[in-house]
Amino acid sequence: MMKADIFKNGSEQTIADVLRNKDQRAALQQQLLQQYPDDTIVAVKLNIPGPIKTNDKIVKLFKAGIKQIETILQANGKLLKKIQQNQPTGPENFYVFQLSGMQVKQLASEFEDHNLLGRLFDIDVMDAKNAHYSRKQLNWPSRKCFICNRDAKECGRNRTHSVAELQAYVNQVYNEVFSDEG
């Protein structure tokens, strides 16, 4: 069976596009914090290496993981609001939950660390008391690199792995998750 290459199609994004989207995401998170000062804001996106950030296959991967994340979070707290966006820089979802930020961060971190799809996701958690919940607050180690299992931020900062290596890992995950397709 032929393995899918999820990076064959899509429009290339620049660093400026990604940074502009990051600013827009932060603005939306602040808006949600103002509207829901007693609740927890969750922003979910994919860590997609290279200039192609979205296409049908990447959205399919995102939706498969989102389904799992939503199931986990809704089993533990009440969903108040959900916003879905498919930006040129990639799909993103935003949620407002009646659930403690620390509990959401723990559930999110468990998903990121112990689920094949979770390795590809970036789940930010915040509330009015804490602008950003971190793994350090849970006494958890930092995220591990897809490729070598060292600190992911360190590998990213040092550009330890090529875009091609990172994309090969993402393709491998896609092909494992959707192994029934060509």
C-alpha positions in Angstrom: 0.0 0.0 0.0 1.3 3.5 -0.9 2.0 5.7 2.0 0.4 9.2 2.0 2.6 12.3 1.9 0.5 15.0 3.7 2.9 17.8 2.6 2.4 17.4 -1.2 -0.4 20.0 -1.4 -1.1 23.3 0.3 -0.1 26.9 0.1 3.3 27.8 1.7 3.3 30.1 4.7 6.0 32.4 5.6 7.4 33.1 9.1 5.6 36.5 8.9 2.3 34.6 8.3 2.9 32.3 11.3 3.8 35.3 13.6 0.8 37.3 12.4 -1.4 34.3 13.2 0.2 33.9 16.6 -0.7 37.5 17.4 -4.3 36.9 16.3 -4.5 33.8 18.4 -3.2 35.7 21.5 -5.8 38.5 20.8 -8.6 36.0 20.6 -7.4 34.3 23.8 -7.4 37.7 25.6 -10.9 38.4 24.3 -12.1 35.1 25.6 -10.5 35.7 29.0 -12.3 39.0 29.3 -15.6 37.4 28.4 -15.1 34.3 30.6 -13.0 35.6 33.6 -14.0 32.6 35.8 -13.3 29.9 33.3 -10.4 28.2 31.5 -9.4 29.0 27.9 -7.9 26.2 25.8 -6.2 26.9 22.4 -5.4 23.8 20.3 -3.3 23.7 17.2 -0.9 21.3 15.4 2.9 21.4 15.4 3.4 21.2 11.7 7.0 21.5 10.4 7.8 23.3 7.1 5.9 25.9 5.0 2.8 23.8 4.3 0.5 24.2 7.4 -2.8 23.0 6.1 -4.6 20.9 3.5 -7.3 18.2 3.6 -5.0 15.6 5.1 -3.6 17.9 7.8 -7.2 19.0 8.7 -8.2 15.3 8.8 -5.3 14.6 11.3 -6.4 17.6 13.3 -10.0 16.5 13.5 -9.0 13.0 14.6 -7.0 14.4 17.5 -9.6 17.1 18.3 -12.2 14.4 18.7 -10.1 12.7 21.3 -9.2 15.9 23.1 -12.8 17.1 23.3 -13.9 13.7 24.6 -11.3 13.8 27.4 -12.1 17.4 28.4 -15.9 17.1 28.2 -15.7 14.0 30.4 -14.1 16.2 33.1 -15.8 19.7 32.7 -18.5 21.7 31.1 -17.9 23.1 27.6 -19.1 26.7 27.5 -17.9 27.8 24.1 -16.1 26.4 21.0 -14.5 28.3 18.1 -13.1 26.4 15.1 -10.8 28.1 12.6 -9.0 26.8 9.6 -6.4 29.4 9.0 -3.8 29.2 6.1 -1.3 28.7 9.0 -3.2 25.6 10.1 -6.4 24.5 11.8 -7.1 25.8 15.4 -9.8 25.4 18.0 -10.5 27.5 21.0 -12.5 26.3 23.9 -13.9 27.8 27.2 -14.4 25.2 29.9 -15.7 25.2 33.4 -12.8 23.2 34.8 -9.7 24.3 36.6 -6.8 25.4 34.5 -4.4 23.1 36.3 -6.7 20.1 35.7 -7.0 21.0 32.0 -3.2 21.4 31.7 -2.8 17.9 33.2 -5.3 16.3 30.9 -3.8 18.1 27.9 -0.2 17.2 28.8 -1.2 13.5 29.3 -2.8 13.6 25.8 0.3 15.3 24.3 2.7 12.8 25.9 0.8 9.5 25.8 -1.2 9.6 22.6 0.3 9.0 19.1 -1.6 12.0 17.7 -0.9 14.0 20.9 2.7 14.3 20.0 1.6 16.6 17.1 -0.6 18.9 19.1 0.1 22.0 21.0 -2.5 22.7 23.7 -2.3 26.1 25.5 -4.2 26.5 28.7 -4.9 29.8 30.5 -7.3 31.5 32.9 -7.6 34.9 34.5 -5.4 33.8 37.4 -2.7 32.3 35.3 -1.9 33.7 31.9 -0.3 30.4 30.8 -0.2 27.0 32.6 3.0 25.2 32.1 4.3 21.6 32.5 6.7 23.0 35.1 3.7 23.9 37.4 2.7 20.2 37.2 6.3 19.1 38.0 6.3 17.5 34.6 9.3 17.4 32.2 9.3 19.6 29.1 7.9 18.1 25.9 10.2 15.7 24.1 11.3 15.9 20.5 9.5 13.6 18.0 12.8 12.4 16.6 15.3 12.0 19.4 13.3 12.4 22.7 15.5 15.3 23.9 13.9 18.6 24.9 11.7 19.7 22.0 12.3 23.4 22.4 16.0 22.8 22.5 15.9 20.8 19.3 13.7 23.5 17.7 15.9 26.3 18.7 19.1 24.6 17.6 17.4 23.2 14.4 18.8 19.8 15.3 16.6 18.0 12.8 15.8 18.9 9.2 12.2 19.9 8.1 12.3 16.7 6.0 13.0 14.5 9.1 10.2 16.2 11.0 7.8 15.9 8.1 8.7 12.2 7.7 7.6 11.7 11.4 4.3 13.5 10.8 3.7 11.4 7.7 4.5 8.3 9.7 1.9 9.3 12.3 -0.7 10.1 9.6 -0.1 6.8 7.9 -0.4 4.9 11.2 -3.6 6.7 12.3 -5.2 6.3 8.8 -3.6 2.9 7.9 -6.7 1.7 6.2 -6.2 4.2 3.3 -3.7 4.8 0.6 
